[in-house]
Each structure stands twice: as structure tokens, then as C-alpha cells.
Amino acid sequence: MKSTGIIRRVDELGRVVIPIEIRNQFDIVEKDPIEIYVNGSSIVLKKFEPNCIFCGNNKDLLSYNDKLICSDCATKIGSLEQE
């Protein structure tokens, strides 16, 4: 990981402000969902990007029964023969 040299304090409600320079760099705007990961002793924030439930692709997503599936996986599923 690369250090930015920026330090922020956690407020009394547990919030931390992400600096505008970092939000701009990752195209994060107000109300964007952020994923929180733990990696050993590190906390990692990542802009949430919806993806296919089968392959993880985030391009050409289709919604089926409130689940996201990419067009490639939808095509593969559609070509399966039913027994």
C-alpha cells in the first residue's frame, strides 16, 4: 500500500472524512456506497461496484430475480440443456 501522508481523526460517531483529493481520484461522490474490508491489521475502503454473482465481471450486467448476472454468464446459462 502507498501512504498518502494524510491523517484524519475518528469523530465521536465513528466517522472519518475521506479527503477530496482521494475522492476525486477514485470518482467517489456523495451517497456512493463504499465497501469495507479487513486485511490483517489494515482497514481497506473500496468504492462499491456491483458485479456478476457467478464470475465477478462488472460489465454488461443484467438483473434476474434481484441478482446481477453478466451477459456472458446469462448466455452460458441459457445454452444449458435441461434434463
N, C-alpha and C positions, 0 to 999 in steps of 0.2 A: 504494500500500500504506500501511497505517496502522501506525505504530510503537507497540509496547506499552511500551517503556521497560525491558523485561526483557532482561537479558543472561545468557547461560549459557556455560560453557566446555566445549569438547570434551574428553572424558576420553581416557586412553591407548588405549582400544579404538575411538575414533572416535564415541562415543555422546554425544548431547545429550539432556537431560531436558526434556520439554515441561511447562511449569508446569501445575499442577492447574486453575488458573482457565481456561486456554485449553483444556485437555482437556474440562472441564465445558461450556464454551461450545459446543464442536463435538461433544459427546456421544462422545468418544473414551475407550474403556475398555481395560484391559489385554488384550493379544493382538489388538487391532483392527489390520487391515492399513492402512498409510499409503503413499500414492503420493508419489514424489519427482520433482519437475520442476525443470528449469533454465530460467530466463527471463533471458537476458542474463547479468549478473553476480549474479543472485539465485538462491537455492535456495528452492523453494516446497514445503511439505508439505501434503498434502490427504488427508483420510480417504477410503479407497478405497470406492467404491460400484460394484458390478457393473452393467453396462448392456448393452443390446441391441447385437449386433455390426453391425447394419445402420443403425439410426437414432440410437443413443446413449441412448435412453429408459431410465430405471431403474425403471419401474413395470410391474407385471404380467408379470414375466419367466418364461419357460418354458425348460427345459433340453432341448436336442436335440443328440445326439452330443457331449456335453460343451461345447456352445456355448449362450450365452444369447440368446434371441430374445423380444422383447415380443409380446404377444398381437395387437397391430395388424399387425406385420410377418408373424407366423405366418398371420394371416387373409389378408393380401395374397398370400403365397406359396402358400397353399392354393387361392387362386382363379385362379392362373396356369394357362393351358391348356398341356398338353404337346403338342408337335408330333410 
